[in-house]
């Protein structure tokens, strides 16, 4: 059977050295969960938050077969876990993602200069209770806030900014997840408003807000465009890694 691990310290060694803030969120019990098949002495573990899951330890087929419902992105610690995911979910989409270094020293003058790129007629605002409701109601912006279990949790732990045009959210940057020392950034711009520096403005504002509070604004890239955006903001590329997109219709045999 698969169990939720309450004492997450028992799985800490399995994830040791894996510099992934979503895993930190789960281990620190800020948000997300750790699943195991042995509550007392787990040899394998699955950390899950938002739609992202991470497998560590000795490959365990039962853990892989019992993924959460719906669309998920599964990341294996090594090739053995990758082979098991491919075996259990032969229809999964194998993809490359790009890790960004976690020790960035930001040029705050540059970030402040970026804020001046906001075009006339656009408004930059921090996500409050009203804007939370606007974000959650729109599939384009829901990821800015939806990983948190409630509005109250987001307003307590989350950090985010959006850009509005004529009262509509057209871009933003927010905490996809939160861990004790920082956030993981989620950024997006509606299709018709891209190439207007809106993402640069929003990310710069969010990074500055985090730095003011002593929080680290972590970045993980889905594609090379995201890597280039990160580098423009002062981040450095670390390494490529493999993940698998699995939806609820994927075959398991």
LUMLUMTI-790150 format. One line per 2 residues: number of its first residue (from 0); their letters; for each residue y, z negated, x negated of C-alpha. Coordinates in steps of 0.001 Angstrom, whole numbers, always signed. Layout:
N
NUM = A = Y Z X | ...;
END
This chain:
253
0 = XX = +0 +0 +0 | +3619 +490 -939;
2 = XX = +5900 -2539 -854 | +9601 -3150 -1240;
4 = XX = +10109 -5286 -4330 | +12376 -8240 -3641;
6 = XX = +12350 -9590 -7200 | +13596 -6411 -8830;
8 = XX = +13568 -8029 -12275 | +9806 -7438 -12263;
10 = XX = +10467 -3682 -12489 | +13308 -3830 -14999;
12 = XX = +11147 -3074 -18046 | +9740 +43 -16392;
14 = XX = +13247 +1533 -16174 | +14435 +155 -19518;
16 = XX = +16575 +2638 -21452 | +17081 +4974 -18490;
18 = XX = +20867 +5353 -18318 | +21170 +6137 -14626;
20 = XX = +23615 +4111 -12567 | +21738 +4703 -9312;
22 = XX = +18824 +2830 -10871 | +21229 +42 -11865;
24 = XX = +22344 -178 -8212 | +18749 -782 -7130;
26 = XX = +17811 -3192 -9912 | +21001 -5193 -9355;
28 = XX = +20351 -5228 -5582 | +23862 -3931 -4908;
30 = XX = +22386 -1126 -2811 | +19172 +851 -2642;
32 = XX = +15607 -415 -3023 | +12729 -613 -5487;
34 = XX = +9218 +217 -4240 | +5932 -698 -5932;
36 = XX = +2202 -882 -5177 | +1779 -4234 -6938;
38 = XX = +4288 -6953 -6095 | +3204 -9378 -8816;
40 = XX = +2792 -7165 -11871 | +4004 -3635 -11080;
42 = XX = +2873 -932 -13451 | +4901 +1728 -11623;
44 = XX = +8077 +1701 -9576 | +10234 +3947 -7422;
46 = XX = +13983 +3291 -7244 | +15640 +4880 -4223;
48 = XX = +19264 +5007 -3048 | +21143 +7597 -995;
50 = XX = +18842 +10609 -1210 | +17869 +10065 -4868;
52 = XX = +14608 +8599 -6137 | +13445 +7761 -9667;
54 = XX = +9845 +7190 -10804 | +8998 +5064 -13828;
56 = XX = +5953 +3387 -15346 | +2398 +4657 -15002;
58 = XX = +2172 +7631 -12590 | +1094 +6375 -9167;
60 = XX = +80 +8923 -6543 | +498 +6474 -3680;
62 = XX = +4156 +5913 -4595 | +4806 +9657 -4672;
64 = XX = +3017 +10327 -1392 | +5024 +7638 +376;
66 = XX = +8494 +9015 -232 | +11264 +8192 +2280;
68 = XX = +11612 +10544 +5247 | +13886 +13559 +5128;
70 = XX = +15483 +15383 +2225 | +15200 +13633 -1143;
72 = XX = +15824 +14448 -4794 | +13036 +13005 -6938;
74 = XX = +13461 +12448 -10670 | +10418 +11791 -12897;
76 = XX = +10646 +9627 -16012 | +8297 +11954 -17891;
78 = XX = +6045 +15013 -17664 | +3154 +13044 -16171;
80 = XX = +5305 +12000 -13207 | +6633 +15563 -12920;
82 = XX = +3105 +16969 -12715 | +2223 +14442 -10038;
84 = XX = +5284 +15338 -7937 | +4383 +19032 -8218;
86 = XX = +800 +18284 -7218 | +1751 +16188 -4183;
88 = XX = +4635 +18444 -3090 | +3738 +22014 -4094;
90 = XX = +6672 +23349 -2054 | +9241 +21177 -3840;
92 = XX = +12124 +22958 -5555 | +12205 +22242 -9284;
94 = XX = +15740 +22109 -10616 | +17769 +21211 -13676;
96 = XX = +20429 +18519 -13489 | +22809 +17456 -16228;
98 = XX = +23378 +13908 -17456 | +26852 +12975 -18643;
100 = XX = +27470 +10296 -21279 | +28299 +6850 -19914;
102 = XX = +30763 +5704 -22604 | +33788 +7901 -21925;
104 = XX = +37161 +6707 -23188 | +39612 +8358 -20834;
106 = XX = +43020 +9826 -21626 | +44989 +8128 -18854;
108 = XX = +48100 +10158 -19627 | +46115 +13336 -18947;
110 = XX = +44749 +11892 -15714 | +48247 +10960 -14541;
112 = XX = +49443 +14478 -15396 | +46587 +15891 -13303;
114 = XX = +47979 +14134 -10238 | +51023 +16411 -10470;
116 = XX = +48767 +19379 -9664 | +48622 +18344 -5989;
118 = XX = +50093 +21325 -4100 | +52979 +20931 -1699;
120 = XX = +51814 +20236 +1838 | +48779 +18201 +737;
122 = XX = +48487 +14405 +884 | +46421 +12150 -1406;
124 = XX = +45171 +8947 +230 | +42666 +6209 -509;
126 = XX = +39761 +5960 +1936 | +40482 +3206 +4437;
128 = XX = +38841 +2268 +7748 | +40350 +5226 +9597;
130 = XX = +39490 +7739 +6882 | +35970 +6308 +6585;
132 = XX = +35435 +7309 +10231 | +36766 +10784 +9500;
134 = XX = +34463 +11153 +6488 | +31295 +9988 +8241;
136 = XX = +31888 +12308 +11197 | +31931 +15505 +9103;
138 = XX = +28803 +16773 +7279 | +31023 +18141 +4504;
140 = XX = +32506 +14717 +3710 | +29849 +12279 +4922;
142 = XX = +28334 +11902 +1440 | +31571 +10252 +346;
144 = XX = +30558 +7138 +2299 | +27098 +7544 +3856;
146 = XX = +24985 +5891 +1135 | +26499 +2529 +2051;
148 = XX = +24730 +691 +4859 | +27898 +180 +6909;
150 = XX = +31624 +760 +7030 | +32146 -2867 +6041;
152 = XX = +29986 -2442 +2928 | +31846 +703 +1908;
154 = XX = +35250 -930 +2358 | +34033 -3903 +315;
156 = XX = +32197 -2115 -2497 | +33160 +1543 -2297;
158 = XX = +36144 +3292 -3830 | +37391 +6696 -2808;
160 = XX = +40281 +9069 -2262 | +40691 +12122 -71;
162 = XX = +43196 +14944 +136 | +44471 +15916 +3559;
164 = XX = +46123 +19106 +4779 | +47559 +19093 +8293;
166 = XX = +45662 +15857 +8953 | +42269 +17285 +7933;
168 = XX = +40243 +16133 +4921 | +39904 +19151 +2636;
170 = XX = +38780 +17466 -612 | +37903 +14100 -2029;
172 = XX = +36202 +11985 -4643 | +34371 +8804 -3777;
174 = XX = +31672 +6385 -4795 | +28336 +7901 -3839;
176 = XX = +26894 +4579 -4967 | +28118 +1337 -6476;
178 = XX = +26632 -876 -9165 | +28131 -4077 -10530;
180 = XX = +29981 -2448 -13394 | +31129 +733 -11704;
182 = XX = +30507 +3631 -9340 | +28760 +7000 -9303;
184 = XX = +31232 +9728 -8362 | +30701 +12172 -5490;
186 = XX = +33238 +15012 -5301 | +33630 +17971 -2968;
188 = XX = +36181 +20438 -1617 | +35869 +22538 +1530;
190 = XX = +35078 +26142 +702 | +38389 +27692 +1720;
192 = XX = +40448 +25180 -291 | +38732 +25587 -3647;
194 = XX = +40481 +26755 -6835 | +43624 +24798 -5968;
196 = XX = +42979 +21886 -8398 | +42184 +19562 -5494;
198 = XX = +38978 +18226 -7046 | +40791 +17604 -10325;
200 = XX = +43508 +15657 -8522 | +41056 +13608 -6459;
202 = XX = +38781 +12771 -9399 | +41725 +11839 -11606;
204 = XX = +43059 +9490 -8940 | +39662 +7872 -8440;
206 = XX = +39041 +7441 -12167 | +42452 +5814 -12590;
208 = XX = +41737 +3469 -9680 | +38417 +2465 -11285;
210 = XX = +40004 +1890 -14678 | +42629 -376 -13105;
212 = XX = +39807 -2540 -11748 | +37656 -2475 -14870;
214 = XX = +35000 -315 -13200 | +33254 +2581 -14927;
216 = XX = +33404 +5909 -13022 | +30006 +7449 -13860;
218 = XX = +29349 +11177 -13449 | +26078 +13103 -13083;
220 = XX = +26227 +16878 -12704 | +24289 +19026 -10248;
222 = XX = +25205 +22261 -12027 | +27196 +23646 -14949;
224 = XX = +30357 +23949 -12850 | +30153 +20188 -12379;
226 = XX = +29639 +19742 -16143 | +32758 +21795 -16849;
228 = XX = +34750 +19772 -14316 | +33566 +16555 -15972;
230 = XX = +34544 +17808 -19421 | +37980 +18749 -18104;
232 = XX = +38422 +15104 -17089 | +37324 +13782 -20495;
234 = XX = +33575 +13264 -20059 | +30965 +14540 -22543;
236 = XX = +27698 +16283 -21725 | +24567 +14339 -22703;
238 = XX = +21358 +16167 -21746 | +19569 +18297 -19161;
240 = XX = +16787 +16793 -17071 | +14366 +17864 -14345;
242 = XX = +14482 +16836 -10694 | +12758 +18009 -7523;
244 = XX = +14263 +18664 -4122 | +11787 +17744 -1405;
246 = XX = +12445 +18017 +2321 | +10525 +16711 +5301;
248 = XX = +8695 +20037 +5766 | +7221 +20173 +2260;
250 = XX = +3444 +20328 +2170 | +1662 +17375 +606;
252 = X = -1641 +19176 +0;
END
